[in-house]
Amino acid sequence: DNEFKQKLLSTMTEAEVSYLKLGSIQERVHVEEGNEERANGYYRAVLDEYRRGLKNGYDLKNAEQYLLEAKVRAADFTYSFISTKNRLERDVGIFIETQPHSAAAVNTVPERKSS
């Protein structure tokens, strides 16, 4: 009986830690979404300046790299959120109503046009 209580308490503690971790990851997803939006804005600004002849190909390549890195970080944290949430739901046996994204829209990289 005492062993059962110990196991139950341990399981409850692990579930609580996982739930707190999930909240932390969710916050990071929101931060990375903001970073991705800023990187997308930066890329669009550099692309506009590139088209007007104010920036060169190197500047555009760096802006594209910055945007790509932001997208990868956002995807990594979204994956971490979903996998942690699924593991927690499986371990606890309940559905957790929460979403990794603060926005439903997914930004895409504008197409480069040759001048």
QUIVENWO-V428231 format. One record per pair of residues at least 6 apart in sequence whose C-alpha atoms are under 6 Angstrom apart, sorted by the first residue. I is the first residue (numbers start at 1). J is the second residue. Records with the same first field share a line. If there is no record, write none. Layout:
BEGIN
I: J, J
END
This chain:
BEGIN
25: 81
26: 100
29: 77
32: 74
36: 70, 71
39: 67
40: 67
43: 63
49: 55
50: 56
78: 100
89: 95
END
